[in-house]
Amino acid sequence: MKNSINQPHQIVDFSASYATQISELYHTAVQGIIHPRYPTLKLNAWSSVPRSAKFWQLRYKRNKAWLALDNQQVIGFISLETHFKHQGYIDCLYVHPDYQQQGIARALYKHLQHWALQQPYPYLSVDASYLSKPLFEAMGFVLQQTSYQQKCGQTFTGFYMKKRLIDSLLGQDLVLRERYKSDKK
């Protein structure tokens, strides 16, 4: 069932109780891709069957993840590496096909960025696909290099992108200062 863009959704922290729904959503989102760069062989290499709930529970025990919910149903999720050299790396962003093109991915990203600014992380990075690259560009990410990954005999092209958060934080501070100045006039 197609969701209306005006219908509310909420973004919450990952909870292990949603792991099965995340697994199904991930698989459904991948298999629902209709794009010439992603033929069936690639989609099956990417996700041939849903992964176990335990996989997602373990994965998000060590990372930070947020879920977009619509009536307690997971309709999207995003996750971020939070430790060591991968700190600030966005490793997943998926939205259920019935909810795509409705601002869910953008809302999830903005939620993640707000959290990352509070840490404060100096930057965010991502290996974007052909499909997600325009979203990350719109969010201020800059291409660093093209990357290639092999999985089940298929080569996936990715785009390693970065966004400096310090500049975002300074930019927000400057905007707030300007608003404060204009309010005092």
C-alpha positions as CSV (number, residue, x, y, z in Angstrom):
1,M,0.0,0.0,0.0
2,K,1.4,3.4,-1.1
3,N,1.9,5.8,1.8
4,S,0.8,9.5,1.4
5,I,3.7,12.0,1.7
6,N,1.6,13.9,4.2
7,Q,1.1,10.8,6.4
8,P,3.3,11.1,9.6
9,H,6.1,8.8,10.3
10,Q,8.5,8.8,13.2
11,I,12.2,8.2,13.5
12,V,13.4,6.1,16.5
13,D,16.7,4.5,17.7
14,F,17.3,0.9,16.6
15,S,15.7,-1.7,18.8
16,A,16.5,-5.4,18.5
17,S,12.7,-6.1,18.3
18,Y,12.7,-4.6,14.8
19,A,15.6,-6.7,13.4
20,T,13.3,-9.1,11.4
21,Q,11.5,-6.1,9.8
22,I,14.9,-4.6,8.9
23,S,16.0,-7.8,7.3
24,E,12.8,-8.0,5.2
25,L,13.0,-4.3,4.3
26,Y,16.6,-4.6,3.2
27,H,15.9,-7.6,1.0
28,T,12.7,-6.0,-0.4
29,A,14.4,-2.7,-1.1
30,V,17.2,-4.4,-3.0
31,Q,15.0,-6.7,-5.0
32,G,12.7,-3.9,-5.8
33,I,15.4,-1.9,-7.6
34,I,14.5,-1.3,-11.3
35,H,17.5,0.2,-13.0
36,P,19.6,-0.8,-16.0
37,R,22.8,-0.7,-13.9
38,Y,21.3,-3.4,-11.5
39,P,20.2,-6.5,-13.5
40,T,18.8,-9.5,-11.6
41,L,22.2,-11.1,-11.2
42,K,23.5,-8.1,-9.4
43,L,20.4,-7.8,-7.2
44,N,20.7,-11.5,-6.3
45,A,24.4,-11.0,-5.4
46,W,23.5,-8.0,-3.3
47,S,20.7,-9.8,-1.4
48,S,19.5,-13.3,-2.5
49,V,17.4,-13.9,0.7
50,P,16.7,-11.9,3.8
51,R,19.5,-12.1,6.4
52,S,18.8,-13.4,9.9
53,A,17.5,-11.1,12.6
54,K,20.6,-12.0,14.6
55,F,22.8,-10.5,11.9
56,W,21.1,-7.1,12.3
57,Q,21.0,-7.4,16.1
58,L,24.8,-8.0,16.2
59,R,25.5,-5.3,13.5
60,Y,23.6,-2.6,15.4
61,K,25.0,-3.6,18.8
62,R,28.2,-1.9,17.8
63,N,26.9,0.8,15.4
64,K,24.2,3.5,15.7
65,A,21.1,3.0,13.7
66,W,17.7,4.8,13.3
67,L,14.4,3.5,11.9
68,A,11.6,5.3,10.2
69,L,8.3,3.9,11.4
70,D,4.8,4.1,10.1
71,N,2.3,2.5,12.6
72,Q,5.2,0.5,14.1
73,Q,6.2,-0.9,10.7
74,V,9.8,-0.2,9.6
75,I,9.7,1.8,6.4
76,G,13.3,2.8,6.3
77,F,16.6,2.7,8.2
78,I,20.0,4.3,8.3
79,S,23.1,3.3,10.2
80,L,26.5,4.8,11.1
81,E,29.8,3.3,12.2
82,T,30.7,4.8,15.6
83,H,34.1,3.5,16.4
84,F,37.7,3.9,15.5
85,K,38.8,4.6,11.9
86,H,35.3,4.0,10.5
87,Q,33.7,6.6,12.8
88,G,31.2,8.6,10.8
89,Y,30.8,6.1,8.0
90,I,27.2,5.6,6.8
91,D,26.9,1.9,6.1
92,C,23.2,1.5,5.2
93,L,20.3,3.7,4.0
94,Y,17.3,1.8,2.7
95,V,13.7,2.8,2.3
96,H,10.8,0.4,1.5
97,P,9.9,0.7,-2.2
98,D,6.3,1.7,-1.3
99,Y,7.7,4.7,0.6
100,Q,10.4,5.9,-1.7
101,Q,10.5,9.4,-3.2
102,Q,8.6,10.7,-0.1
103,G,11.5,12.3,1.8
104,I,12.0,9.3,4.2
105,A,15.7,8.9,3.2
106,R,16.3,12.6,3.6
107,A,14.6,12.7,7.0
108,L,16.7,9.7,8.2
109,Y,19.9,11.4,7.0
110,K,19.1,14.7,8.7
111,H,18.4,12.8,11.9
112,L,21.7,11.0,11.6
113,Q,23.6,14.3,10.9
114,H,22.0,16.0,13.9
115,W,23.2,13.2,16.1
116,A,26.7,13.2,14.5
117,L,27.1,17.0,15.0
118,Q,26.4,16.5,18.7
119,Q,29.3,13.9,19.1
120,P,31.0,16.0,17.4
121,Y,32.2,14.0,14.4
122,P,34.5,16.0,12.1
123,Y,33.0,14.4,8.9
124,L,30.6,11.8,7.5
125,S,31.4,9.4,4.7
126,V,29.5,6.9,2.6
127,D,30.0,4.5,-0.4
128,A,27.0,5.6,-2.3
129,S,25.4,3.6,-5.1
130,Y,24.3,5.0,-8.4
131,L,20.8,5.4,-6.9
132,S,21.8,7.1,-3.6
133,K,24.6,9.3,-5.0
134,P,22.2,12.2,-5.9
135,L,20.7,12.3,-2.4
136,F,24.1,12.5,-0.8
137,E,25.3,15.2,-3.3
138,A,22.1,17.2,-2.4
139,M,23.1,16.8,1.3
140,G,26.5,18.3,0.7
141,F,28.7,15.2,0.2
142,V,31.6,15.5,-2.2
143,L,32.9,12.6,-4.3
144,Q,36.4,11.5,-3.2
145,Q,36.8,8.5,-5.5
146,T,35.0,5.7,-7.4
147,S,35.2,2.4,-5.7
148,Y,34.5,-1.2,-6.8
149,Q,33.3,-4.1,-4.7
150,Q,33.1,-7.8,-5.6
151,K,30.2,-9.9,-4.3
152,C,29.2,-13.3,-5.5
153,G,31.0,-12.8,-8.8
154,Q,29.4,-9.4,-9.5
155,T,31.2,-6.0,-9.5
156,F,29.4,-3.1,-7.8
157,T,30.5,0.4,-8.6
158,G,30.3,2.8,-5.6
159,F,31.1,6.4,-5.0
160,Y,33.1,7.1,-1.9
161,M,31.9,10.5,-0.7
162,K,32.6,12.8,2.3
163,K,31.0,15.7,4.0
164,R,32.8,17.9,6.5
165,L,30.6,18.5,9.5
166,I,32.7,21.1,11.1
167,D,31.8,23.4,8.2
168,S,28.2,22.5,8.6
169,L,28.4,23.3,12.3
170,L,30.1,26.6,11.6
171,G,27.6,27.4,8.9
172,Q,24.7,26.8,11.3
173,D,26.4,29.0,13.9
174,L,26.8,31.8,11.4
175,V,23.2,31.6,10.4
176,L,22.1,31.7,14.0
177,R,24.3,34.7,14.7
178,E,22.8,36.5,11.7
179,R,19.3,35.7,12.9
180,Y,20.2,37.0,16.3
181,K,21.6,40.2,14.9
182,S,18.5,40.8,12.8
183,D,16.2,40.0,15.8
184,K,18.0,42.7,17.8
185,K,17.3,45.4,15.3
